[in-house]
């Protein structure tokens, strides 16, 4: 019997939208901004919780995301919302009638880092139980340009988030308001962390097809069906290479833009139940960490043209602090970490970026050697002069020859020396020259 997948029912869920934002102010200023907006900082002091984290996570990972003992640790802030939001799912082109999905924004969480690349996550829920409604929710929530109903008319979802979640911090470029740096590598879609606890127990083949549909935000029934959105067998198998199937009651599919879990008996109706917290806190922070690595790779690649020496040094420090091989004493968190890391192609990109750094380092070394040789030549020329007295005498004689008064003559001479010196300094310090030029162009724009 063919299953109508869109009619399947969801018992409980965790739906989280994840986005990236940057700050240029000092951490104290940033945290004060969010504290003033009623965000509360997470501080774990309960002895039982501290003991659990020490026994569950490797020191580096737990210090970054749980015990937060180091300067490199994430500063985590959260706020309960329970705010209604109406998404415009689609608009009938002929009648102009809008299909509206009513959702609730339950909470928001911020992950702030010292290097100023930060993450926000919004947890959403709906009253509907139909799987097709959850498909509509994830489709709307992941797109920057989804329209949201407001008192002043429809507003883009990304702009709604900037105003109501990020205290006015921009994450999307607006031609009328200049450039937004993070928009260069964030794309036009948010990331999705989706846990669906189904009312029905499903066979694995059906679960995998649903993983494709929900993970790729395709219409429910696309996988295993016969529609324009149905994947080819080879593409389906390729996406499933990093799936995680450990226990009989659920499967996990980590992809580039999403992390999706479908099964049964996964969650409890009470969000504070240990099963819910395991997914929403412990496993979710694995997801955040891999995104943090990936987005920083985007960032360092884009900044390499500005100041290759400084970026190279910063990147090496970043890797020492955050590029972890293992994160937990338990097998499942490590498996999730490695599989999601593979789906993001992090190790391949790291390898290519480090090759790029090595090539740049070699080129810098050769340039330094060339500049050193030039300096040695200049020093040799100067020291070869038996005395500077003939030079000064020649300068004075030339002044008398021109007939210029002392002030004008030496002012002109100073301008000539500076004009000749600037190209030399540009040659000796090419990276700083590029950086100054870029900042000047950005200032003009």
C-alpha positions as CSV (number, residue, x, y, z in Angstrom):
1,X,0.0,0.0,0.0
2,X,1.3,3.4,-1.0
3,X,1.8,5.8,1.9
4,X,0.6,9.4,1.6
5,X,3.7,10.9,3.2
6,X,2.3,14.4,3.4
7,X,-0.5,13.1,5.6
8,X,1.9,11.6,8.1
9,X,1.7,13.1,11.6
10,X,4.4,14.7,13.8
11,X,4.1,14.1,17.5
12,X,6.9,16.4,18.7
13,X,9.6,18.5,17.0
14,X,12.6,20.7,17.3
15,X,12.8,23.2,14.4
16,X,15.7,25.6,14.5
17,X,16.8,28.3,12.0
18,X,20.5,29.2,12.2
19,X,22.1,32.4,10.8
20,X,25.4,34.1,11.0
21,X,26.2,37.7,11.8
22,X,29.3,39.8,12.4
23,X,30.1,42.5,15.0
24,X,32.9,45.0,14.9
25,X,32.5,46.4,18.4
26,X,34.3,45.0,21.4
27,X,32.7,42.0,23.1
28,X,31.6,44.0,26.2
29,X,29.7,46.5,23.9
30,X,28.0,43.6,22.0
31,X,27.0,41.7,25.1
32,X,25.6,44.9,26.7
33,X,23.5,45.5,23.6
34,X,21.9,42.1,23.9
35,X,21.6,42.2,27.7
36,X,19.7,45.5,27.3
37,X,17.3,43.6,25.0
38,X,16.5,41.1,27.8
39,X,18.9,38.4,26.6
40,X,20.3,36.3,29.5
41,X,23.8,34.8,29.5
42,X,24.1,31.0,30.1
43,X,26.3,30.2,33.1
44,X,26.5,26.5,34.2
45,X,27.3,26.2,37.8
46,X,25.2,23.2,39.0
47,X,27.7,20.6,40.3
48,X,25.8,17.7,38.7
49,X,25.7,19.4,35.3
50,X,29.4,20.3,35.5
51,X,30.3,16.8,36.4
52,X,28.2,15.4,33.5
53,X,29.9,17.7,30.9
54,X,33.3,16.8,32.2
55,X,32.6,13.1,31.8
56,X,30.8,13.5,28.4
57,X,32.9,16.0,26.4
58,X,36.6,16.4,25.7
59,X,38.1,19.4,27.5
60,X,38.4,21.6,24.5
61,X,34.9,21.2,23.3
62,X,33.2,21.5,26.7
63,X,35.3,24.6,27.5
64,X,34.1,26.3,24.3
65,X,30.3,25.5,24.6
66,X,29.5,24.4,28.1
67,X,31.9,25.4,30.9
68,X,33.2,28.5,28.9
69,X,36.5,28.9,30.8
70,X,38.6,30.4,28.0
71,X,38.7,33.7,26.1
72,X,38.1,31.6,23.0
73,X,34.9,30.2,24.5
74,X,31.5,31.0,23.1
75,X,29.4,33.5,25.1
76,X,25.9,32.1,24.9
77,X,22.8,34.3,25.4
78,X,19.2,33.3,25.1
79,X,15.7,34.8,25.4
80,X,12.3,33.2,25.6
81,X,9.9,34.7,23.1
82,X,6.6,32.9,22.6
83,X,5.9,35.3,19.8
84,X,3.5,34.6,16.9
85,X,4.7,35.1,13.3
86,X,2.7,34.6,10.1
87,X,4.6,33.3,7.1
88,X,3.3,33.9,3.6
89,X,3.7,30.4,2.1
90,X,2.6,31.4,-1.4
91,X,0.4,33.9,-3.2
92,X,-2.1,32.9,-5.9
93,X,-1.0,34.8,-9.0
94,X,-4.5,35.1,-10.3
95,X,-6.4,36.1,-7.2
96,X,-3.7,37.6,-5.1
97,X,-4.9,35.4,-2.2
98,X,-2.1,34.5,0.3
99,X,-1.7,31.1,2.0
100,X,-0.6,31.9,5.5
101,X,1.2,29.6,8.0
102,X,0.9,30.5,11.6
103,X,4.0,29.8,13.6
104,X,5.4,30.5,17.1
105,X,8.9,31.7,17.8
106,X,9.6,29.9,21.1
107,X,13.1,31.1,21.8
108,X,16.3,32.6,20.4
109,X,19.9,31.7,21.3
110,X,23.1,33.6,20.4
111,X,26.6,32.2,20.2
112,X,29.1,35.1,20.4
113,X,32.8,34.6,19.7
114,X,35.8,36.8,20.3
115,X,36.7,36.8,16.6
116,X,33.4,38.6,15.9
117,X,31.8,35.9,13.7
118,X,28.6,34.9,15.6
119,X,25.5,32.8,15.2
120,X,21.9,33.1,16.1
121,X,19.3,30.4,16.3
122,X,15.5,30.7,16.4
123,X,13.4,27.8,17.6
124,X,10.0,27.6,15.8
125,X,6.9,25.5,16.3
126,X,3.4,25.1,14.8
127,X,0.1,23.8,16.0
128,X,-0.3,21.7,12.9
129,X,0.7,18.0,13.0
130,X,0.7,17.2,9.3
131,X,4.2,16.6,7.9
132,X,3.3,18.8,4.9
133,X,2.8,21.7,7.3
134,X,6.4,21.2,8.7
135,X,7.6,21.1,5.1
136,X,6.0,24.5,4.5
137,X,7.5,25.8,7.8
138,X,11.1,24.8,6.9
139,X,10.7,26.1,3.3
140,X,9.5,29.5,4.6
141,X,11.9,29.8,7.6
142,X,15.1,29.1,5.6
143,X,14.6,31.7,2.9
144,X,15.7,35.3,3.5
145,X,13.0,36.7,1.3
146,X,10.0,34.9,2.7
147,X,7.3,37.5,3.5
148,X,6.1,37.9,7.1
149,X,2.9,39.6,8.0
150,X,3.2,42.7,10.1
151,X,1.2,45.8,11.1
152,X,2.8,47.8,8.4
153,X,2.3,45.2,5.6
154,X,4.5,42.3,4.5
155,X,8.2,42.5,5.5
156,X,11.0,40.2,4.5
157,X,11.9,37.5,7.1
158,X,15.6,38.5,7.1
159,X,14.7,42.1,7.8
160,X,12.3,41.0,10.6
161,X,15.1,39.1,12.2
162,X,17.5,42.0,12.0
163,X,15.0,44.3,13.8
164,X,13.5,41.9,16.3
165,X,16.2,39.4,17.0
166,X,19.6,41.1,16.3
167,X,18.9,44.5,17.7
168,X,19.4,46.2,14.3
169,X,22.5,44.3,13.3
170,X,22.5,43.9,9.5
171,X,23.0,40.4,7.9
172,X,21.7,41.1,4.4
173,X,23.0,43.8,2.0
174,X,20.6,46.6,1.1
175,X,21.7,48.7,-1.8
176,X,20.4,51.8,-0.1
177,X,22.4,51.2,3.1
178,X,25.8,50.1,1.8
179,X,27.7,46.8,2.0
180,X,27.2,44.1,4.7
181,X,30.4,42.1,4.9
182,X,28.9,38.9,6.2
183,X,26.4,38.8,3.3
184,X,29.4,38.1,1.0
185,X,29.6,34.5,2.2
186,X,26.3,33.8,4.1
187,X,24.2,33.2,1.0
188,X,20.5,33.9,0.9
189,X,19.3,30.9,3.0
190,X,19.5,30.2,6.6
191,X,20.6,26.8,7.9
192,X,18.1,24.3,9.4
193,X,18.3,21.9,12.3
194,X,15.2,19.7,12.2
195,X,14.2,16.9,14.6
196,X,10.9,15.3,13.7
197,X,9.4,12.7,16.1
198,X,6.7,10.9,14.1
199,X,3.5,9.5,15.6
200,X,3.9,6.5,13.4
201,X,6.8,4.0,13.4
202,X,8.2,4.0,9.8
203,X,10.4,1.5,8.0
204,X,13.9,2.8,7.2
205,X,13.3,3.1,3.5
206,X,10.4,5.5,4.1
207,X,12.5,7.4,6.7
208,X,15.3,7.9,4.3
209,X,13.0,9.2,1.6
210,X,11.5,11.7,4.1
211,X,15.0,12.7,5.2
212,X,15.7,13.7,1.6
213,X,12.4,15.6,1.3
214,X,12.9,17.5,4.6
215,X,16.7,17.9,4.4
216,X,16.5,19.3,0.9
217,X,13.3,21.2,1.6
218,X,11.6,19.5,-1.3
219,X,7.9,18.8,-1.4
220,X,7.0,15.8,0.7
221,X,6.8,12.7,-1.5
222,X,9.5,13.9,-3.9
223,X,11.9,11.0,-3.0
224,X,10.4,7.8,-4.2
225,X,7.9,9.6,-6.3
226,X,7.7,10.7,-9.9
227,X,7.8,14.5,-10.0
228,X,10.1,17.2,-11.3
229,X,11.6,17.3,-7.8
230,X,12.3,13.5,-7.6
231,X,16.0,12.8,-7.3
232,X,17.8,10.4,-9.5
233,X,19.0,7.2,-7.9
234,X,22.7,8.2,-8.1
235,X,22.0,11.7,-6.5
236,X,19.9,10.1,-3.8
237,X,22.6,7.6,-3.0
238,X,25.3,10.4,-3.0
239,X,23.3,12.5,-0.5
240,X,22.8,9.4,1.7
241,X,26.6,8.7,2.0
242,X,26.9,10.7,5.2
243,X,23.6,9.5,6.8
244,X,23.8,8.2,10.3
245,X,21.9,5.1,11.2
246,X,22.8,3.8,14.6
247,X,19.5,2.8,16.3
248,X,16.4,1.3,14.8
249,X,14.1,4.2,15.7
250,X,15.7,7.1,13.8
251,X,18.0,8.2,11.0
252,X,20.1,11.4,10.6
253,X,21.0,13.2,7.4
254,X,23.6,15.9,7.7
255,X,23.8,18.1,4.5
256,X,25.4,21.4,3.6
257,X,22.4,23.5,4.6
258,X,20.6,21.2,7.0
259,X,20.8,18.6,9.7
260,X,17.7,16.4,9.7
261,X,16.5,13.7,12.1
262,X,13.4,11.6,11.5
263,X,12.2,8.8,13.7
264,X,9.8,7.9,16.5
265,X,10.1,8.0,20.4
266,X,12.8,10.7,20.0
267,X,11.3,13.5,22.0
268,X,9.0,14.2,24.9
269,X,6.1,16.7,25.0
270,X,8.0,18.5,27.8
271,X,10.9,20.5,26.2
272,X,12.9,20.2,29.4
273,X,12.9,16.4,29.2
274,X,16.4,15.0,29.0
275,X,15.8,13.6,25.5
276,X,14.8,17.1,24.2
277,X,17.8,18.8,25.9
278,X,20.1,16.2,24.5
279,X,19.1,17.1,20.9
280,X,18.5,20.9,21.5
281,X,21.6,21.5,23.5
282,X,24.3,18.8,23.3
283,X,23.9,17.6,19.7
284,X,22.9,21.1,18.4
285,X,26.2,22.5,19.6
286,X,28.0,20.0,17.5
287,X,26.1,21.4,14.6
288,X,27.0,25.0,15.5
289,X,30.7,24.2,15.9
290,X,30.9,22.7,12.4
291,X,29.1,25.7,11.0
292,X,31.5,27.9,12.9
293,X,34.5,26.2,11.2
294,X,32.8,26.4,7.8
295,X,31.9,30.0,7.9
296,X,35.3,31.0,9.2
297,X,36.8,29.2,6.2
298,X,34.6,31.4,4.0
299,X,35.7,34.5,5.9
300,X,39.4,33.8,5.9
301,X,39.3,33.0,2.2
302,X,37.6,36.3,1.4
303,X,40.0,38.3,3.7
304,X,43.2,36.8,2.3
305,X,43.4,39.4,-0.4
306,X,43.4,42.2,2.2
307,X,46.4,41.3,4.3
308,X,47.7,37.8,3.6
309,X,50.3,37.9,6.4
310,X,47.9,38.9,9.1
311,X,45.2,36.5,7.9
312,X,47.6,33.6,7.7
313,X,48.7,34.1,11.3
314,X,45.1,34.6,12.5
315,X,44.0,31.4,10.7
316,X,46.7,29.3,12.3
317,X,45.6,30.6,15.7
318,X,42.0,29.8,14.8
319,X,42.9,26.2,13.8
320,X,44.8,25.7,17.1
321,X,41.8,26.8,19.1
322,X,38.9,25.3,17.2
323,X,39.9,22.6,14.7
324,X,39.2,19.6,17.0
325,X,39.7,16.0,15.9
326,X,37.4,14.5,18.6
327,X,34.9,16.1,20.9
328,X,33.4,13.5,23.2
329,X,34.2,10.3,25.2
330,X,31.0,8.8,23.7
331,X,30.9,7.4,20.2
332,X,27.6,9.0,18.9
333,X,28.6,12.7,19.3
334,X,32.0,12.0,17.6
335,X,30.1,10.2,14.7
336,X,27.7,13.1,14.3
337,X,30.6,15.5,14.4
338,X,32.6,13.6,11.7
339,X,29.7,12.9,9.4
340,X,28.4,16.5,9.5
341,X,32.0,17.7,9.0
342,X,32.2,15.5,5.9
343,X,28.9,16.8,4.5
344,X,30.3,20.3,4.8
345,X,33.5,19.2,3.0
346,X,35.5,21.0,5.8
347,X,38.7,18.8,5.6
348,X,39.0,19.2,1.8
349,X,38.6,22.9,2.0
350,X,41.0,23.1,4.9
351,X,43.6,21.2,2.9
352,X,43.2,23.5,-0.1
353,X,43.3,26.6,2.0
354,X,46.4,25.5,3.8
355,X,48.0,24.8,0.4
356,X,47.1,28.4,-0.6
357,X,48.6,29.7,2.6
358,X,51.8,27.7,1.9
359,X,52.0,29.2,-1.6
360,X,51.5,32.7,-0.3
361,X,54.1,32.1,2.5
362,X,56.6,31.0,-0.2
363,X,55.8,34.1,-2.3
364,X,56.1,36.3,0.7
365,X,59.5,34.8,1.6
366,X,60.7,35.4,-2.0
367,X,59.5,39.0,-1.9
368,X,61.2,39.6,1.4
369,X,64.4,38.2,0.1
370,X,64.2,40.5,-3.0
371,X,63.5,43.5,-0.8
372,X,66.3,42.6,1.6
373,X,68.7,42.5,-1.4
374,X,67.5,45.9,-2.5
375,X,68.0,47.3,1.0
376,X,71.5,45.8,1.2
377,X,72.3,47.4,-2.1
378,X,71.1,50.8,-0.9
379,X,73.0,50.5,2.4
380,X,76.1,49.4,0.5
381,X,75.8,52.5,-1.8
382,X,75.4,54.8,1.2
383,X,78.3,53.3,3.1
384,X,80.5,53.4,0.1
385,X,80.4,57.2,0.2
386,X,83.5,58.3,2.2
387,X,81.4,61.1,3.7
388,X,78.1,62.8,3.5
389,X,79.8,66.1,3.4
390,X,80.1,66.2,-0.4
391,X,76.4,65.4,-0.7
392,X,75.4,68.2,1.6
393,X,77.8,70.6,-0.1
394,X,76.3,69.7,-3.5
395,X,72.8,70.4,-2.1
396,X,73.9,73.8,-0.8
397,X,75.6,74.6,-4.1
398,X,72.5,73.7,-6.1
399,X,70.5,76.1,-3.9
400,X,72.8,78.9,-4.7
401,X,72.6,78.0,-8.4
402,X,68.8,78.1,-8.4
403,X,68.6,81.4,-6.5
404,X,65.8,80.1,-4.3
405,X,65.6,81.2,-0.8
406,X,66.4,78.8,2.0
407,X,62.8,78.0,3.1
408,X,61.3,77.4,-0.4
409,X,64.3,75.4,-1.5
410,X,64.3,72.9,1.4
411,X,60.5,72.6,1.3
412,X,60.7,71.6,-2.4
413,X,63.6,69.3,-1.6
414,X,61.5,67.6,1.2
415,X,58.6,67.1,-1.1
416,X,60.9,65.4,-3.7
417,X,62.4,63.2,-1.0
418,X,59.0,62.1,0.3
419,X,57.7,61.6,-3.2
420,X,60.6,59.3,-4.0
421,X,60.3,57.6,-0.6
422,X,56.6,56.6,-0.9
423,X,57.1,54.2,-3.9
424,X,60.0,52.7,-2.0
425,X,57.9,52.1,1.1
426,X,55.1,50.7,-1.1
427,X,57.6,48.2,-2.5
428,X,59.0,47.3,0.9
429,X,55.6,46.8,2.5
430,X,53.2,45.5,-0.2
431,X,50.6,43.9,2.1
432,X,50.2,47.1,4.1
433,X,49.9,49.0,0.9
434,X,47.1,46.7,-0.4
435,X,45.3,47.0,3.0
436,X,45.4,50.9,2.9
437,X,44.2,51.0,-0.7
438,X,41.3,48.7,0.1
439,X,40.2,50.6,3.1
440,X,40.4,53.9,1.1
441,X,38.2,52.4,-1.6
442,X,35.7,51.2,1.0
443,X,35.7,54.6,2.6
444,X,34.9,56.3,-0.7
445,X,32.1,53.8,-1.4
